[in-house]
Amino acid sequence: MRIEDLDTPVLLVDIAAMERNIARMAALCRDAGVALRPHAKAHKSPDIAAMQIEAGAVGICCAKLGEAEVMAHGGIGDILITTPVIGASKLMRLVQIASQARVAVVADDAGNIGEMAQMAQTAGVKLDVVVEVDVGQRRCGVQPGEPALALAQHIRGAEWLNFRGLQGYQGRIQMTGGYAERKEAADAATALLVGTAELIRAGGIEVPVLTGGGSGTSAIDAAAGGLTELQPGGYLFMDSRYAAIEWNDGNRVPFETSLSVLATVVSRPDANRAIVDMGHKAMTSDGGPPVPIDLPGAAFAYGGEEHGELSWDGPCPLALGDKVLFRPAHCDTAVNLYDMFIAARDGEVEGVIEIAARGRTQ
Ligand SMILES: Cc1ncc(COP(=O)(O)O)c(C=O)c1O
């Protein structure tokens, strides 16, 4: 079956391009001697996580406990949860998955660490804990230096907890367009994390893992050598925003755009416009509007939950029933709208990849 024959709207992944992206990131990390732990929030699929591990990743990251449950159930054996897990009911779920897979979780609060220690003891399960440090993102994370040292000591003092290291993710700079500006900011973030690790080591505590970084800083972080483990997610699909950044000294990003949504023209209301069956429920807008592929001069606007409008200054080249491919501006949120990827190779449908952790926000 050709992709043009699919019912729409439908989420497509160019499987050959995705495989090349998986291999390229694995090679980038391998060549630099840094571990790769891709962020599964991008694809939410244990099948794709398994492909990443098969290519050399040490494990995966999950943003949410619910994602981690799906991944552990799907056979993924090594998971880092990169957002703090708060409250008794969630900690109970955490110790449950820690008995199925090797699970580490980030923490930035002494009270949370205390509750975690109690839950781990009650369940008789050892938990790996990574202290999250705010290296500039201004989201979660304890401040670098002494506050992080205090939490590391707290974890070390808990019999059922194992201090694994530090996480520092600087998300604000991942899509900084200019290479030099992005490199300066990435190196500054890593320096904060490395300085904190040195302080903790000076206190006699081992810091085996320094984890962080995203797709945009992956080459910079790999070359800098401060982080022991990289967490890129979006490299797999390269949405239209990511694909536009300068990689190094004017080079293009070495990852290919592999994700798209196929839509159908359902109305031709006048000479300059076509209406497609893809609105807010089939494509996200948090990163900006999607980009129509191979349609020069077309402007896209949302026409509500179920409709999108393509318009031209001149005549519209599309007929009723024509299919149009769109590139998402933000892959992670677009993926979360669908139950499955349709995997295609050279426009021919090859199979279905379940997005098993879709909607698992708890
Ligand atoms: C903690 C953490 N690590 C890694 C990533 C991966 O970033 P990217 O998709 O830009 O590669 C994210 C994305 O938001 C994140 O929140």
The ligand as an SDF file (V2000), in Angstrom:
LIG
                    3D

 16 16  0  0  0  0  0  0  0  0999 V2000
   15.2090   16.3290   30.9520 C   0  0  0  0  0  0  0  0  0  0  0  0
   15.2580   16.2800   29.4550 C   0  0  0  0  0  0  0  0  0  0  0  0
   16.2940   15.6750   28.8590 N   0  0  0  0  0  0  0  0  0  0  0  0
   16.3830   15.5730   27.5180 C   0  0  0  0  0  0  0  0  0  0  0  0
   15.4020   16.1060   26.6870 C   0  0  0  0  0  0  0  0  0  0  0  0
   15.5310   15.9030   25.2030 C   0  0  0  0  0  0  0  0  0  0  0  0
   15.5780   17.0530   24.4890 O   0  0  0  0  0  0  0  0  0  0  0  0
   15.4730   17.0910   22.9140 P   0  0  0  0  0  0  0  0  0  0  0  0
   14.1590   16.5140   22.5010 O   0  0  0  0  0  0  0  0  0  0  0  0
   15.5650   18.5310   22.6440 O   0  0  0  0  0  0  0  0  0  0  0  0
   16.5820   16.2980   22.3730 O   0  0  0  0  0  0  0  0  0  0  0  0
   14.3180   16.7760   27.2660 C   0  0  0  0  0  0  0  0  0  0  0  0
   13.3000   17.3990   26.4100 C   0  0  0  0  0  0  0  0  0  0  0  0
   12.5060   18.2120   26.7680 O   0  0  0  0  0  0  0  0  0  0  0  0
   14.2370   16.8590   28.6810 C   0  0  0  0  0  0  0  0  0  0  0  0
   13.2140   17.4740   29.3010 O   0  0  0  0  0  0  0  0  0  0  0  0
  1  2  1  0
  2  3  1  0
  2 15  2  0
  3  4  2  0
  4  5  1  0
  5  6  1  0
  5 12  2  0
  6  7  1  0
  7  8  1  0
  8  9  2  0
  8 10  1  0
  8 11  1  0
 12 13  1  0
 12 15  1  0
 13 14  2  0
 15 16  1  0
M  END
$$$$
